[in-house]
């Protein structure tokens, strides 16, 4: 560790667990991270190593031109019901 800090621009000490966590975080998805960590279950990987939030797709409600909707409306959005009440 001391040699690594002395010979590079690294200023904060780290260990192999930090590198494992970074590899799991940088994986495309949870399943890929699980495989990199050699865990039997994705639950272990998610609980211990995935530290950044998952990126999710935007709500479909806003894509259909419904304008601004509250979080409750967005979570309860049902296109079939919405079409009959317009």
C-alpha positions as CSV (number, residue, x, y, z in Angstrom):
1,X,0.0,0.0,0.0
2,X,2.7,2.5,0.9
3,X,4.5,1.8,-2.3
4,X,1.3,2.3,-4.3
5,X,0.7,5.6,-2.7
6,X,4.3,6.7,-3.1
7,X,4.5,5.8,-6.8
8,X,1.1,7.0,-8.0
9,X,-1.3,9.9,-7.5
10,X,-3.4,7.9,-5.0
11,X,-3.6,9.8,-1.7
12,X,-6.1,7.8,0.3
13,X,-5.3,4.3,1.5
14,X,-7.4,1.4,0.2
15,X,-7.6,-2.4,0.4
16,X,-8.7,-5.2,-1.9
17,X,-12.3,-5.0,-0.6
18,X,-12.5,-1.5,-2.0
19,X,-11.4,-2.8,-5.4
20,X,-14.0,-5.6,-5.2
21,X,-16.7,-3.1,-4.4
22,X,-15.7,-0.8,-7.3
23,X,-15.8,-3.8,-9.7
24,X,-19.3,-4.7,-8.5
25,X,-20.4,-1.1,-8.7
26,X,-19.1,-0.6,-12.2
27,X,-20.7,-3.8,-13.6
28,X,-23.6,-3.2,-16.0
29,X,-26.2,-4.9,-13.9
30,X,-26.7,-6.8,-10.7
31,X,-26.4,-10.2,-12.4
32,X,-23.0,-9.3,-13.9
33,X,-21.8,-8.0,-10.5
34,X,-22.9,-11.3,-8.9
35,X,-20.9,-13.2,-11.4
36,X,-17.8,-11.1,-10.9
37,X,-18.0,-11.6,-7.1
38,X,-18.7,-15.3,-7.5
39,X,-21.7,-15.1,-5.2
40,X,-24.4,-17.8,-5.3
41,X,-27.1,-15.2,-4.8
42,X,-27.6,-11.6,-6.1
43,X,-29.0,-10.7,-2.7
44,X,-25.5,-11.0,-1.2
45,X,-24.0,-8.9,-4.0
46,X,-26.7,-6.2,-3.7
47,X,-26.5,-6.0,0.1
48,X,-22.7,-5.9,0.4
49,X,-21.2,-4.5,-2.8
50,X,-23.7,-2.5,-4.9
51,X,-23.3,1.0,-3.5
52,X,-24.6,3.2,-6.2
53,X,-28.3,3.5,-7.1
54,X,-29.7,1.7,-10.1
55,X,-30.6,3.7,-13.2
56,X,-34.2,3.3,-14.1
57,X,-36.2,4.3,-17.2
58,X,-38.5,7.4,-17.0
59,X,-42.2,6.9,-16.2
60,X,-44.3,6.1,-19.3
61,X,-46.9,8.6,-18.1
62,X,-44.7,11.5,-19.0
63,X,-43.8,10.1,-22.4
64,X,-47.5,10.0,-23.4
65,X,-47.9,13.7,-23.0
66,X,-49.9,13.6,-19.8
67,X,-47.9,16.5,-18.4
68,X,-46.8,16.8,-14.8
69,X,-48.2,14.1,-12.6
70,X,-47.7,13.6,-8.8
71,X,-45.7,10.6,-7.5
72,X,-49.0,9.0,-6.3
73,X,-50.5,9.4,-9.8
74,X,-47.4,8.1,-11.5
75,X,-47.2,5.0,-9.2
76,X,-50.9,4.2,-9.7
77,X,-51.0,5.0,-13.4
78,X,-53.1,2.5,-15.4
79,X,-53.5,3.2,-19.1
80,X,-56.7,1.2,-19.3
81,X,-58.4,3.2,-16.6
82,X,-57.0,6.4,-17.8
83,X,-58.4,5.9,-21.3
84,X,-62.0,5.4,-20.0
85,X,-62.0,8.4,-17.8
86,X,-60.9,11.0,-20.3
